[in-house]
Amino acid sequence: MKLTHVDSKGKARIVDITDKMPTKRLARARGYIKTTKETISLIKKNQVAKGDVFAVAQIAGVMSAKQTSNLIPLCHPLKITNVKVDSRIIGKDRILVESEVHCDEKTGPDMEALTAVAAACLTIYDMCKAVDKEMTIESICLTEKKGGKQTYVRKKK
């Protein structure tokens, strides 16, 4: 295995995908926010001053997925065909954020899926920081990638 974004002299470069064929591709990612029971209660009751936390986080995730190549320097721009972002409360003090991104491209939308989760988590933080500045965003990771030559599914832990 070698790094794909580094040339033979160790310099950063974009990966050449000129000769690759487009295929249907999918990527999924997830992340968590740890917060207080009080913040969870406000979210459940839709009493956060800035509005519907999960609806705004969903929009932020979709918008950011579509802008990933503008944020990540060596990321190819993709024509995304679908983005899903879902946030839900798990347990007493955690929020799970998941994304799924589809495209028909020469390279996969893994960075888009990860960016969607990161932006959704940051949006939740921003909307709730007035009541909990100690929230933590945790464990953002790729959970699945399909299409092209390789399939990846994260092992359950």
Secondary structure, 3 states (H helix, E strand, C coil): CCCCCECCCCCECCCCCCCCCCEEEEEEEEEEEECCHHHHHHHHCCCCCCCCHHHHHHHHHHHHHHCHHHHCCCCCCCCEEEEEEEEEEECCCEEEEEEEEEEEECCCCHHHHHHHHHHHHHHHHHHHCCCCCCCEEEEEEEEEEECCCCCEECCCC
